[in-house]
Every structure is written in C-alpha cells, then in structure tokens.
Amino acid sequence: MKISIFGMGYVGCVSAACLASGDHSVVGVDVSDQKVDMLRAGRSPVEEEALPEMLRQAVDKGVLTATLDARRAVLDTELSLITVGTPSRSDGSLELGYLECVSQGIASALREKSDPHTVVIRSTVLPGTTERVLLPLLLEGSGRTLNRDLFVCYNPEFLREGTSIKDFFNPPFTILGTQDDNTFQKVALLYHGVQGEILRCSIQAAESMKTLCNVFHALKIVFANEAASVLHGCGANALEAIELFLKDQKLNISSAYLRPGFAFGGSCLPKDVNALVALGKAHGIATPLLASINPGNDAHLDRAFALIQRRGIKKIAFLGISFKQGTDDLRESPALRLATRLIQNDYDLRIFDPIVCMHNLLGANLSYVERIMPDLELYLDYDLDRVLDHGALWVIAHASAPIRQHMISRAVKAPVIDLAGASPLSEALSDYQGLCWMAVP
Ligand SMILES: NC(=O)c1ccc[n+]([C@@H]2O[C@H](COP(=O)([O-])OP(=O)(O)OC[C@H]3O[C@@H](n4cnc5c(N)ncnc54)[C@H](O)[C@@H]3O)[C@@H](O)[C@H]2O)c1
C-alpha cells in the first residue's frame, strides 16, 4: 500500500520504518526541514534501537522517502497515518493544533484527487476528539462523504520508546476504532505480519482505551513506588513483599476490581488504606496517591447520591444494604452510608437484603450499624415484592441473579438505578441507568 505518514517524531519514524519493511511504500511528512533532510539521507531523527538500520535500508530500497510537501504526499498515496504530537496545554488538556493543521492539509489536498482515501489517526487523543474535532475538518475541507470516498479510523499506538520496534511488531493487540467494514479491512492490511489480535471497536472506545492504558500504567508505577517507600521506611523488605504481591494473579494482577460498579466498603479495605497512609506519615513519607483512595471512593458515593437526587423521586425500593452481596457485614457498607444519607434527606426507603437480619448482628458489625443507622430495622423488609411495590424508583446497591431476574419478570415501569455494575437488567428494562455506564457491552 502507498502510505503517507504525517509527523516524523518517535511514532512516525518507527511506523515508517516498520511499515516500509513490509509490503508498503511510505512517504514521511514533517514540517521540520532538518528531520526531512535526515530521513532523505537515510539517517534517523530519533534514537531508537535498530531504527537507524531499518530507516537506512528502507531509504536505500526506495520504499521510504520524506517530504515537506503535505499536498503531494496525499496525492501520491491512498492512506495517511497521522502521528503528530498532542502535548499538554497549561490546563492539562491536550494541544490539538498539530492534528487540526494536518487534518486541514489532508482535506484540502483531497479536493485535488478523486480516488478514495483513508485517514488513520495514531496520535493519542481524548474520547470524542476524532468525531467532534477532526472529522468535521476532514469532511468539510475535502467535500467528501464519510465511508464513501473518505474513510477514517482511530488506531492507537502502543509502542514504548526504547523498545519501540519490538513493540510495533508485538503489541498487546491492534485496536481499530471504526464502525465501517471497508475501513476496517483496509486498515487491517497495514498490520499484516504484526502479532496479536486485531480488535474492532467504536472510535471513542479506541480513543478512550489508549488514554486509560497510559493512566493505568502511571497509576501502577506510583502505587508501587509509594507502597514500597512506606514498607521500606518502616524497615520491611519492600522487594520481597512486592514480589509476593505480584504472584497473586487471581485478585492482584488480574481483571478483578477493574470493572466499574459501586464504592468499596467492608471491614478491611477502608481501614487498611488508612493504616498504610498513617504508617507513611509516621515515617515522614508522603503518599498522595494512597491518601486519595478513600476520598476517591467517597466521591463515587456522592455521585450515586447525586444520580438518585436528579431523578426527583422520593419513594425508593433499595436493594442490598450489606457492604457486598452474600454477607451480612454492614461495616463501612457504602449501601448503608448511601441509605442513611437518603433517609436524612427525606427519602422514603424500603430496604431489601435477604441476608441481613438485625437479630443476628453481633460485635463490631452491630456497633457500626448502631452508630450509623440505629433504626435500620424500621426500613428493612424481607418481602421483595412489597419493597418493589413501594418504590417509584428502584435502586440496586447489590442484588443476586435470581433477584434481578425477578425484577425483570415484573416488567417494571419504575425507573431503575443500578449501582452494582452492568447486568442483563440494562437490556431488559426500559428505564435503566447505571452509575457510570449505559448498557451491557
Ligand atoms: N512517543 C511515544 O512513545 C508514543 C507512544 C504512543 C503514542 N504516542 C503519541 O503519538 C503522538 C506522537 O508522539 P511522538 O512522541 O512521536 O511526537 P514527536 O513530538 O516526537 O513528533 C511529532 C512530529 O510531528 C511533527 N509535526 C508537527 N506538525 C506537523 C505538521 N503540520 N505536519 C507534519 N508534521 C508535523 C513535528 O515536527 C514532529 O516531528 C502523540 O500524540 C503521542 O502522545 C507517543
């Protein structure tokens, strides 16, 4: 395929070298005459293992050229990759000026040719950028029609500087954000010979996941460093502890606890987060990430309250009151905290939780309830239908599969707010709202 690549920085140069090593012929476009001159001379503008040799070979074979002339590059190719920078603005948002400028340039060149053209955005952008910002520029500027003679895909890049050539050929997967079959087939051809699955998704999902990946990697690094600093500070062997921590691939290094749902609670998590932060403080070690965990959890509870408030309905059927399903432990239960707040704000609640029985609560569990909501028994009802009949709004903090099935079977008209996580309810009910999700994927 004949490909133009806009932006010959790290991503552009690596993409150019790797694609030109396959069946493609590549023209690299940049605004820097210094970079273009270096590429023309077969020299690499960036330092990366194996990149200089690959670029030189490609230039010598005549499958890689470089130019300052964006218009010519578009006219001579059938697909354009955009790999320009998206640096931070002073407010933390991303500078889109380079992307906008390239999109306008591609669009105006497209007016001069009639062949179909595909534009693949590889720069990292926030969700919505391609469709709200770049697509209008490309369509209006070119006068073309999407998916007829102009095809657009968001295709995040996963390479890491230092190992970028290896990463290009061995990514975790290739993500193609497009709803259009032809675009998908066309862009997938670029990655013939690249390892891993090619996954297709919406443009916004592709944009979102790239940012999520980077943020999660950053989170993991800061977590490891803060946690190890506290452990080391108090004399523990941090490396030994972290190696053991990493061996748990059921709960630690896994998808556990990574799906959106309700806030956490219980007798362990909030307490032990506080304990590690306090240990750090005692040893003079700042732990801003660890210290933000419990407040972050509280903010999620605030979101749940605000979501219920926005419905403007006071009569509520509230399902699940213990800190999680399948236990009667109410300590630090986010459901109990939310229910308490609703009652304090004059909501009329009936609470259903088949496992929680006030007469069976003992010790710290009982003391916690007596402190937070001493009259819980007044609101509890073990008759599910009676509770559902009471509610003009059904709020699920947690509910077992049979209970959810029963709710569906009642073919409800009542709106449902689900705090627990995406479930089949989302498809079966007409007025279903997740706390921060729309429908079962
Ligand atoms: N560097 C990485 O490891 C990495 C990895 C994955 C994704 N990304 C993302 O990829 C994008 C590019 O990153 P990078 O590190 O390669 O950036 P970079 O700053 O190294 O390179 C950007 C290039 O674009 C050129 N450019 C600017 N305006 C141009 C225009 N109008 N026409 C043509 N070229 C133009 C610049 O001169 C520069 O050479 C960013 O969005 C980044 O977040 C980077």
PDBQT file of the ligand as one rigid body, heavy atoms in Angstrom, charges set to zero:
ROOT
HETATM    1  N1  LIG A 501       6.452   8.685  21.951  1.00  0.00    +0.000 N 
HETATM    2  C1  LIG A 501       5.820   7.599  22.322  1.00  0.00    +0.000 C 
HETATM    3  O1  LIG A 501       6.360   6.671  22.930  1.00  0.00    +0.000 OA
HETATM    4  C2  LIG A 501       4.353   7.444  21.988  1.00  0.00    +0.000 A 
HETATM    5  C3  LIG A 501       3.759   6.185  22.087  1.00  0.00    +0.000 A 
HETATM    6  C4  LIG A 501       2.414   6.050  21.752  1.00  0.00    +0.000 A 
HETATM    7  C5  LIG A 501       1.696   7.155  21.345  1.00  0.00    +0.000 A 
HETATM    8  N2  LIG A 501       2.291   8.375  21.291  1.00  0.00    +0.000 N 
HETATM    9  C6  LIG A 501       1.506   9.512  20.806  1.00  0.00    +0.000 C 
HETATM   10  O2  LIG A 501       1.807   9.683  19.451  1.00  0.00    +0.000 OA
HETATM   11  C7  LIG A 501       1.811  11.073  19.102  1.00  0.00    +0.000 C 
HETATM   12  C8  LIG A 501       3.173  11.445  18.562  1.00  0.00    +0.000 C 
HETATM   13  O3  LIG A 501       4.149  11.275  19.565  1.00  0.00    +0.000 OA
HETATM   14  P1  LIG A 501       5.691  11.436  19.241  1.00  0.00    +0.000 P 
HETATM   15  O4  LIG A 501       6.406  11.160  20.519  1.00  0.00    +0.000 OA
HETATM   16  O5  LIG A 501       6.036  10.674  18.020  1.00  0.00    +0.000 OA
HETATM   17  O6  LIG A 501       5.741  13.018  18.936  1.00  0.00    +0.000 OA
HETATM   18  P2  LIG A 501       7.006  13.885  18.477  1.00  0.00    +0.000 P 
HETATM   19  O7  LIG A 501       6.854  15.197  19.133  1.00  0.00    +0.000 OA
HETATM   20  O8  LIG A 501       8.270  13.106  18.657  1.00  0.00    +0.000 OA
HETATM   21  O9  LIG A 501       6.806  14.043  16.917  1.00  0.00    +0.000 OA
HETATM   22  C9  LIG A 501       5.805  14.811  16.358  1.00  0.00    +0.000 C 
HETATM   23  C10 LIG A 501       6.280  15.244  14.959  1.00  0.00    +0.000 C 
HETATM   24  O10 LIG A 501       5.210  15.880  14.291  1.00  0.00    +0.000 OA
HETATM   25  C11 LIG A 501       5.777  16.914  13.501  1.00  0.00    +0.000 C 
HETATM   26  N3  LIG A 501       4.739  17.840  13.068  1.00  0.00    +0.000 N 
HETATM   27  C12 LIG A 501       4.159  18.847  13.772  1.00  0.00    +0.000 A 
HETATM   28  N4  LIG A 501       3.262  19.485  12.994  1.00  0.00    +0.000 NA
HETATM   29  C13 LIG A 501       3.270  18.869  11.802  1.00  0.00    +0.000 A 
HETATM   30  C14 LIG A 501       2.551  19.052  10.588  1.00  0.00    +0.000 A 
HETATM   31  N5  LIG A 501       1.641  20.014  10.444  1.00  0.00    +0.000 N 
HETATM   32  N6  LIG A 501       2.818  18.238   9.547  1.00  0.00    +0.000 NA
HETATM   33  C15 LIG A 501       3.732  17.250   9.662  1.00  0.00    +0.000 A 
HETATM   34  N7  LIG A 501       4.439  17.022  10.774  1.00  0.00    +0.000 NA
HETATM   35  C16 LIG A 501       4.216  17.818  11.841  1.00  0.00    +0.000 A 
HETATM   36  C17 LIG A 501       6.834  17.502  14.401  1.00  0.00    +0.000 C 
HETATM   37  O11 LIG A 501       7.776  18.287  13.691  1.00  0.00    +0.000 OA
HETATM   38  C18 LIG A 501       7.442  16.239  14.984  1.00  0.00    +0.000 C 
HETATM   39  O12 LIG A 501       8.492  15.741  14.201  1.00  0.00    +0.000 OA
HETATM   40  C19 LIG A 501       1.423  11.812  20.376  1.00  0.00    +0.000 C 
HETATM   41  O13 LIG A 501       0.034  12.013  20.388  1.00  0.00    +0.000 OA
HETATM   42  C20 LIG A 501       1.820  10.848  21.466  1.00  0.00    +0.000 C 
HETATM   43  O14 LIG A 501       1.057  11.050  22.653  1.00  0.00    +0.000 OA
HETATM   44  C21 LIG A 501       3.616   8.535  21.562  1.00  0.00    +0.000 A 
ENDROOT
TORSDOF 0
